[in-house]
Amino acid sequence: MKPTRVPDDYDYEKNLPLWRRDSAGISIKRDFVFEDFQQAFAFMTLCARYAEDINHHPDWSNTWNRVSVSLSTHSENALTFLDLQLAKAMDGFAIQVQA
């Protein structure tokens, strides 16, 4: 099934306030900062499992306690609801590992 593109009038600021959209409007980005590497790795593990479940994978990098994430649906060269779904899940996983 083809992913559904996010409409141009989607309110990112309201629905994903910690994420920023790139100037081309085809990806959203966020840097997650944790107390230490262990929390960052726990976060990445939760995200990786969820990404496999929905078959949608982030572009990301990790340096000690920081995880930098970029989400886009490459097959559509656009943002889709899969990106939003993964972003919201990642926000929740970040809270979970920091609790």
N, C-alpha and C positions, 0 to 999 in steps of 0.2 A: 504494500500500500504506500502510495506517495505521501510524504509528510506535508502537512498543511502549513502554508506560509503565514507568518504573523502579519496582520493588517498594518498599514502605515500609521494608522491613528492609535495604535496600542500605547497605553500609558505606562512606559517603562519606569518612570519616576515613582509612580504610585505602587506598581505591582512588584518591581524589583529595584528598590531604591539604592541598594549597595552595588549594583551593576552599572556599567557605563557602555553605551553603544558606540561603536566606532563610527568615524565620519562617513564611511560608505553605507552604513546601516546594515551590514551583513554579518556582524558578530557582536557579542556582548562579552565584556571582560570584567574580571574581579580579582583582586589580590586578597587572599586569606592569610591572616597572621595568627600564629598559635604560640603557646608558651614555650614549646620546644619541638624538637624533631619527632618525638614519639607521638605527640598530638597531631602533627602534620601528617605523619604516616598513617595514623588511625583514620583520619579524615579521608585520605586518598584511598585507603582500602575500602571504606564504606562507599565512596563515590564509584570506584572501579566495579564493585559488585553490582551496584544499581545501574551503571552504564551498560554492563553486559546484559542485565535483565531487559532493558529497553532497547538494546542494540543501537546505542547512540553514544559516541565516545568524545570526551573533551580533548582539546589541545591544552596541555598544561606543562608546567615545570615546577620543580621543587628545589629550594635552597634552604637548608636547615629548617627553620620554623615558618617559612613562607611558601605558599602554593599559589602560583599565578595561573589563572584559568582564562581560556578564550573558548567561547561556544559559537558554533555556526553549523549549518547543515550544508556541507560541501557539495552534495549531490544537487542541491537546489541553488547554490551560490546565494543563499539568503538565510534569514532567521526563520525558524519554524517553531511550532509549538513543542517539538521535542527539545529544543534548546531551552525554552522557558521551563518545561517540566524538569529538566536536569538542573537548571539554575536554582529553582525553588528547593529541590531535593538537597542540593549542595549547601544551601543556606541552612537547612535543617540539620544536616550532618555536622556542620561547623559548630552549631549550638550544642549538639549532642556530645561531641568530643571535648568541648570546653566546660561541660557541666561538672 
